[in-house]
Every structure is written in C-alpha cells, then in structure tokens.
Amino acid sequence: EAPDNPLTGCCGGFDVVLGNPPWERTKLQEKEWFAARAPDVAAASNAAARKRAIAELQETAPALYASFQQALREADGWSHLLRNSGLYPLCGRGDINTYAVFAELARNLVAPAGRVGIIVPSGIATDATTQYYFRDLMQTNTLVSLYDFENRRKLFPAVDSRMKFCLLTMAGAGRSNPAGASLVFFAQGVEDIRDPQRRFTLTPQEIALNNPNT
C-alpha cells in the first residue's frame, strides 16, 4: 500500500514535479543587503565595524535603519517557519538554504508512483545541513540519479564558474529504485552524463561502505 502524502494526508500528488528552486540563504546577509543601499556600510572592514555603522544609521538614516530592521524581522520569520512548522524536518535546520526546503517540498508533493526532477547545488548530497535529506533518499531507495556539474562553461551565465550544481532525479515513495542510483560527477556539459566512462551506479549499501557516518 502506498504511503500517505504528508501534505495532502492521502495517496494523491503530482505525477511529475520539475523545478529550478531559488538558491538563497534565508539568514539575512548584512553585507549583501547594504551593498546597493549603503555601500559604505557594506564595505566596513569587519563584522564589528559593520554593526557599529548600522547602529549609527538610527541617527543618520532612520528610514534605511527601519527598512533593515523590517528585513531582519522577515528573515527571522521565514527561519522560524521553516524550522518549526514541521513541514521540513529533514532540511529545516542549520544555515537553511531555500533550495534544500524546496527539494523537500518537491518530494512531499509527488505522487507515490511519480518522479521529481530539480536543479540544485550539489551540496544537497554533501552539506552537513542536508545530510538527513540525502540519507533518507538512500534509505528509501528513491534516488534515481544525481548528475553533478561544474559551471566552468557558464551553463548558468550569472552563476560563479566555481559553483557546483546537479540534476537531481527522485522517485515517489511507491516507486523505489533498489538497483542503485546513476551518478556522474564533475561534468561540464550535457554530453558528459552520456559518457559510460563517467557514469556509474551505486546502491545505498555501497555508499554506506564509503561513508558510514552520514
């Protein structure tokens, strides 16, 4: 019997979920926030100097200071929701990035016999904050493939060339993949994922032998 969808409470869901989720940290980044609004604050020599400069805005630019406080409140609100709503038990932890919670949401939306295909940073498989999510993929045999790319050829022109991202394909809970996941790493073009010398398969048991802790 197919397990219930945690969002709908039944066995429904989408047959296919495709997406390129946003890749943003939910924690407000002071330097980035002030870069376009007050470059002198963003250019402070260190975090302590930046905090002093921000505090001075209460007198020198009260409207900007109020706007910053509102942005802080919104970021804190998002963080509270993602950590404490119960919707993201695997990825709503640590320094949360939006791509991770979108990846968890995609799995919650797919039907038991469906498939999910998303483009996310390769950290979905390697970062400490997503280890529980990736472990669950492996333990449930629902990882179909992970094709890791480096952005050296500027497949995403606006993204740093050193950024690593992946094409992540997952099966619904009723369509497990015990034969193992198809994997490619350090690809630079689509043709690399078709190269039999680069593509290989690993089962959860084989991955556990290499990395038993996480």
Buried (B, 14 or more C-beta within 10 A) or exposed (E): EBEBBBEEEEBEBBEEBEBEBEBEBBBBEBEEBBEEBBEEBBEBEEEEEBEEBBEEBEEEBEEBBEBBEEBBEEBEEBBEBBBEEEBBBBBBBEEBBBBBBBBBBBBBBBBBBBBBBBBBBBBBBBBEBBBBBBBBBBEBBBBBBBBBBBBEEEBBEEEEEEBBBBBBBBBBBBBBBEEBBBBBBEBEEEEBBEEEEBBEEBBBEEBBEEEEEE
